[in-house]
Amino acid sequence: MAKLASPCYLSFLIVVLACMISAAFSVADFNRNIDVTWGDGRGKIVNNGQLLTLSLDKTSGSGFQSKSQYLFGKIDMQLKLVPGNSAGTVTTYYLSSQGPTHDEIDMEFLGNVTGQPYTLHTNVFSQGKGGREQQFRLWFDPTADFHTYSILWNPQGIIFSVDGTPIREFKNMESIGVAFPKSQPMRVYSSLWDAEDWATQGGRVKTDWSKAPFTAAYRNYNADACVWASGKSSCRGATPGSAWMNQQLDATSYKRMRWVQKNFMIYNYCTDFQRFPQGLPKECSASKF
């Protein structure tokens, strides 16, 4: 006959379960993790912290930032982009430090006229130097539903992913003299703003303000990351709970990334010989982009 669990053991299980449920909910609670930093009320946290919206009108856009700074981590966010005629608008989602030699890992969604696809613009800055743009079309309508956009940043490299599919990898190539973001803690930022002078078809298509306000929505923010506070990291090396710390693309993931790049990449700085007549950047010849 099986033994019944003791009351103390059952109480312990209940406490553990309660902590797990609390942790799961706190991960996505914007009130705990995010500060709306500008927009004069155009950025709103609603649904008990489960949903955040940013809006843009002719007067102002809006934006937010994470309460914590991170030095390496895996950041996930679900976004639903501005629907309809979003020409001239830019929705950003990125990591950045501050100062003239800042580091930055960029995802920017460039709006378009109704029926035309968004452009997902990516870039990596290290020690104040960017210019590493790759741009993609998406293989779905990013305005019809929420999709997950992820940035994995560890000492080996940076991986950009959409719904779990990697689209870009920027490896740490300090060994050949390419600067890599590894020492400056960064916050997560997002904004919705007007960039009609360049965002859509090189600025030829302007923002239609009769369609304002434009609104983008966010949910399920998750930062599985090393929190940086008081000059120290919360991480003590890789642990079973932080497999991302050593994660790299395996053969299957690499194949999926190459499929995206073959079918949906529309610009790659590493193939822009006209832009770099003196020779492509070092990292371009040392990797397969």
PyMOL commands that set and color helices and strands:
alter all, ss='L'
color gray80, all
select helices_A, chain A and resi 7-27+30-33+174-176+201-203+209-211+243-246+251-264+269-271+282-286
alter helices_A, ss='H'
color red, helices_A
select strands_A, chain A and resi 34-38+43-46+51-56+62-66+69-80+89-96+104-110+119-125+134-136+147-154+157-162+165-171+187-194+214-229+232-233+265-268
alter strands_A, ss='S'
color yellow, strands_A
deselect
rebuild
show_as cartoon
